[in-house]
Each structure stands twice: as structure tokens, then as C-alpha cells.
């Protein structure tokens, strides 16, 4: 399945000689919640994050005396990049509206709102869900590691790989790319 999606990405990127950028976007609800960062400062986000933290980490973030300084976390560069920040970074690096992008991620937090600016900046934005049919993805759907393996394969073969947060996925991928591409990741 991964190789099939690589071929489809190359076909979608024919204007760019079959070259595409892949982004590992870590902006899923659990990632946003665990980071303790504040993104839109809204009441809904605050309520969503409190609920997500309690669901995932029961009491870890509400212990007496625990102070979480979101501003300091952001200043220290520990917040995951938002889709908007990723778009601005790519534009700053010179990528244009014609750039084909493969987005590797889970379910993006508040996707309709947060993904809109990135989609506007880069309309040639693809995911495994847009490149494959529901039937093709069905055997993988209930297995997060299999879904991640599909993303890994498509990212491995991209011309450029961008990650927005540390973790095993980007570290293994960068090492694999260095091995395959003579030291370049």
C-alpha cells in the first residue's frame, strides 16, 4: 500500500518532476493536550485540553502545586507547530502554492479550523485518506502502527521531509533516509 501511495504522490507531483514534500504533523488532540501549550486561547480549546488530559493522564496535570507555564513552554520551543506555522515555514523556505505535499499524521485537532490556512497555502495537499480509497485502507484502519507504516513509506521517498516534533517516527525516518540517500536526510 505504501509503495502504491508513493507512485500516486509522484503522479500528483508531475508538475514538479514527481518530487514532493512530506510533513510529519504532530497536531493530534493528545499531542496538543500533553504539550500544555496554548494555541488559540479560546474557551473551547481550554475545555477540550482539560478533558483530553484527564482522559489520557488522569490527574497528572492537576496535582496540587503543579504549575504549567504555557508561555514559557512556547518560548523554549517545546510546543508542536500548528498547521499554520508549518505553512509559513514552508513558504519562508521558498515552497510555492504549486508544491505537492504529503501530510503524515493522525486525526488533527480541530482539523476544519486548524488545517484551513495550510490547505489555502498549499492546495496540492494529500494524505493517505485522499490518495487511497476506504476499501484500500480498510485492512489497516484499526491498526495505528500499520497506518503509520504507510505514512513512513510515503515520507521515506519524498524529496524533502519536514517534522514538527521529535519522536521515534522522525528519528527512525531520518536515519533511514541518511542510509538510503548517502548521508542526506
matplotlib code that plots the C-alpha trace (Angstrom):
import matplotlib.pyplot as plt

x = [0.0, 2.8, 4.5, 1.2, 0.8, 4.3, 3.5, 0.3, 2.1, 4.7, 1.8, 0.2, 3.6, 4.2, 4.4, 7.4, 9.1, 7.5, 9.0, 7.0, 7.5, 6.3, 5.4, 5.0, 2.5, 2.0, -1.1, -3.4, -5.5, -3.4, -0.2, -1.7, -3.0, 0.2, 2.3, 0.3, 0.7, -2.0, -2.8, -5.9, -6.5, -10.2, -12.6, -13.3, -9.7, -9.1, -12.1, -11.0, -7.5, -8.5, -10.8, -8.1, -5.5, -7.9, -8.8, -5.3, -3.3, -5.9, -4.7, -1.1, -1.7, -4.0, -1.8, -1.8, 1.0, 1.7, 2.1, 2.1, 3.5, 2.3, 4.2, 7.5, 6.9, 6.4, 9.4, 11.6, 10.4, 8.6, 5.2, 4.3, 4.0, 0.5, -0.5, -0.4, 3.2, 4.2, 2.8, 4.5, 7.8, 7.5, 6.6, 9.6, 11.8, 10.6, 8.0, 5.1, 1.4, 2.3, 4.3, 2.8, 2.7, 2.1, 0.8, 1.6, -0.5, -3.2, -6.5, -5.6, -7.0, -9.9, -8.9, -11.5, -10.3, -6.6, -5.9, -7.7, -4.6, -2.3, -4.7, -5.1, -1.3, -0.8, -3.8, -1.9, -2.0, -2.5, -2.9, -3.3, -7.0, -7.1, -4.8, -6.4, -9.9, -11.7, -11.6, -7.8, -7.2, -9.7, -7.2, -5.0, -7.7, -7.8, -4.0, -2.3, 1.2, 0.2, -1.3, 2.0, 3.9, 2.1, 3.0, 6.6, 6.9, 5.5, 7.7, 10.8, 10.5, 9.8, 12.3, 12.1, 10.9, 9.7, 8.9, 7.1, 8.0, 10.5, 9.7, 10.5, 8.9, 11.0, 14.2, 14.0, 12.9, 15.8, 18.3, 16.7, 16.8, 20.5, 21.3, 19.4, 20.5, 24.2, 24.1, 21.3, 18.0]
y = [0.0, 2.4, 1.9, 2.5, 5.8, 6.8, 6.2, 8.2, 11.1, 11.2, 11.2, 14.1, 15.9, 15.6, 19.4, 19.3, 16.4, 13.8, 15.5, 16.2, 17.4, 15.2, 16.6, 14.7, 16.9, 16.2, 18.2, 15.4, 16.2, 14.1, 15.8, 19.2, 18.3, 16.7, 19.7, 22.0, 24.8, 27.3, 27.8, 29.9, 31.0, 30.1, 28.7, 25.6, 24.8, 25.1, 22.8, 20.3, 20.2, 19.8, 16.9, 15.3, 15.5, 14.0, 11.2, 10.3, 11.1, 11.0, 13.7, 14.1, 17.7, 18.6, 17.6, 20.2, 22.7, 21.8, 25.0, 24.7, 27.9, 27.7, 30.9, 29.5, 26.2, 28.1, 30.3, 27.3, 25.8, 22.8, 23.4, 21.4, 23.5, 24.4, 23.7, 27.5, 27.7, 24.8, 26.6, 29.8, 27.9, 26.2, 29.5, 31.1, 28.3, 29.2, 26.5, 27.8, 27.1, 24.5, 22.4, 18.9, 17.9, 14.6, 15.0, 12.2, 12.5, 11.1, 12.9, 16.6, 18.6, 20.8, 20.0, 22.0, 25.2, 24.5, 23.0, 25.7, 28.0, 25.2, 24.0, 27.5, 28.0, 24.5, 23.3, 20.2, 18.7, 14.9, 12.3, 8.6, 9.1, 11.3, 9.1, 5.7, 4.5, 3.5, -0.1, 0.1, 1.4, -1.0, -3.7, -1.1, 1.1, -0.4, -0.7, 2.6, 1.1, -0.2, 3.3, 4.8, 2.4, 3.7, 7.3, 6.2, 4.7, 7.8, 10.1, 8.0, 8.5, 12.2, 14.8, 16.7, 15.6, 18.0, 17.1, 19.3, 17.5, 14.9, 11.3, 7.8, 8.3, 11.2, 9.9, 6.5, 8.0, 10.5, 7.7, 5.5, 8.4, 9.1, 5.4, 5.3, 8.7, 8.8, 10.8, 13.2, 13.1]
z = [0.0, 0.9, -2.5, -4.3, -2.5, -3.3, -7.0, -6.6, -4.9, -7.8, -10.3, -8.4, -8.4, -12.2, -12.4, -10.0, -11.8, -9.5, -6.4, -3.3, 0.3, 3.2, 6.6, 9.8, 11.5, 15.2, 16.0, 17.2, 20.2, 22.6, 21.4, 21.8, 25.2, 26.5, 25.3, 27.7, 25.1, 24.3, 20.7, 20.1, 23.7, 23.3, 25.9, 23.7, 23.3, 27.1, 27.8, 25.1, 26.5, 30.1, 29.1, 26.9, 29.7, 32.2, 29.8, 28.9, 32.1, 34.9, 37.4, 36.2, 35.2, 38.1, 41.0, 43.9, 43.4, 39.8, 37.7, 33.9, 32.3, 28.6, 27.6, 28.9, 27.1, 23.8, 24.4, 25.0, 21.7, 23.2, 21.5, 18.4, 15.3, 14.2, 10.6, 10.0, 11.4, 9.2, 6.1, 7.0, 7.5, 4.1, 2.4, 4.1, 2.7, -0.8, -1.4, -3.6, -4.0, -6.6, -4.2, -3.7, -0.1, 1.6, 5.2, 7.6, 10.7, 12.9, 13.4, 13.5, 16.5, 15.3, 11.8, 9.9, 11.6, 12.0, 8.6, 6.6, 6.4, 5.3, 2.7, 1.4, 1.1, -0.4, -2.3, -3.5, 0.0, 0.2, 2.9, 2.8, 3.1, 0.0, -2.1, -1.3, -1.2, 2.0, 0.7, 0.2, 3.7, 5.4, 6.2, 8.0, 9.6, 13.1, 13.4, 14.2, 13.6, 10.1, 9.3, 10.5, 8.3, 5.2, 6.2, 6.8, 3.4, 1.6, 3.7, 3.1, -0.7, -0.7, -1.9, 1.4, 4.8, 7.5, 11.0, 13.5, 16.7, 17.9, 18.5, 17.1, 13.7, 12.5, 14.2, 12.5, 9.2, 9.2, 9.9, 7.1, 4.7, 5.5, 4.9, 1.6, 0.3, 1.0, 4.3, 3.3, 5.1]

ax = plt.figure().add_subplot(projection="3d")
ax.plot(x, y, z, "-o")
ax.set_aspect("equal")
plt.show()
